[in-house]
Amino acid sequence: MVVTDVYVKNLAATERHVINSGGTSSSKTYSILQLLIAIALNDDGCLISVVSESLPHLKRGAMRDFFKILLAEGLYQEKYHNKTDKSYKLNNSTIEFFGADDGSKMRGARRDYLYINECNNVNYEIYEQLEVRTLKRIYLDFNPVSEFWCHTKVMAHLKHRFIKSTYKDALNVLDPRIVASIEARRDIDANWWKVYGEGELGTVEGLIFQNFTIVDTLPEAKLLAYGLDFGYTNDPTAVIALYMANNEVYLDELIYQTGLTNQAIRAAFNGCGGDVTTSTYADSSEPKSIDELYLTGWQGIRPVTKGADSIRNGIQVMLSQRINVTKRSVNLIKELRNYRWATDKNGVTISPERPIDYFNHAIDAARYACSMSLGENSRKNFVTIDIF
């Protein structure tokens, strides 16, 4: 396997707790998964549990990387993949995947090795239940957004191996374009660079959205609109559905993917059950894309109305609501947890307040839908607007 220094450091660890704290693209998740595969091949008959906050989070992250590694190394055989139990057999060893919200798994059988991915999103009580049922070693990883139980209750009291990493630890495997994108953000926001660029402990100050709750599924709710934010090479295209039930907003992530042409966006929208007749408010800076999608039969698509302070006004509309986000909306949840007011190089909030230009693709899509359906613009008559 092609590995990074992060893999080597994890391989050398002998402590029961191995804690990986690092910035973006540091290879910590990928490296731990590579190591777990090696452990499964060499520790005959062991059971390894890979856990994160929810199964959707695992499917879009660690599980995807795990099977990517197996395929790259010629180790994948479909007969050993139990898709019902979300597990895979390597020799006589088993690697299982489950969400921390699965109560039956929390109280299940003992395991030999445990890996909690992005453990800062998992409650300490859940970690405790998993920890006491683990015999050999525990791997934890997280972005050091702020101090949490791993710092105060694990690192402060238990013997452990601490591995700090940044994108520079993975330069041998990173695409230079990703490196350039990371380094271009050095001066955008001091706290972002501290956490995601340098891998240092950040602060929760300046978080914009602290008014959202994660829910398992959508209730009986009225679909109000969709929001669409265009992307392509480095930035993803995002589509968020906006619902209303019992005077509360519900947001559901439908699309979050790079490399989508307009035809691919339409196909993906159809594939997730999108309704082309419901209003879809798209980024008005892409009129050609909006026209092309309209011509495919996407009758409800139209440009979002922008104006002075439209970003801050849209944020205020969202902040005025009780927001519920489906747990499958993994990328939207991540953005909501990281979207903050921009600061200067000294960490002082810039005046007048403006948000960072990062962690905002799904949020922009949600903002378009909310501002046009719930804000000042919702009182305008859009039927008379000729947009094509």
Secondary structure, 3 states (H helix, E strand, C coil): CCCCHHHHHHHHCCCCEEEEEECCCCCHHHHHHHHHHHHHHHCCCCEEEEEECCHHHHHHCHHHHHHHHHHHCCCCCHHHEECCCCEEEECCEEEEEEECCCHHHHCCCCEEEEEECCHHHCCHHHHHHHHCCEEEEEEEEECCCCCCHHHHHHHCCCCEEEEEECHHHHCCCCCHHHHHHHHCCCCCCHHHHHHHHCCCCCCCCCECCCCEEEECCCCCCEEEEEEEECCCCCCCEEEEEEEEECCEEEEEEEEEECCCCHHHHHHHHHHCCCCCCCCEEECCCCHHHHHHHHHCCCCCEEECCCCCCHHHHHHHHHHCCCEEEECCCHHHHHHHHHCEECECCCCCECCCCCECCCCCHHHHHHHHHHHHHHCHHHHCCHHHCCCC
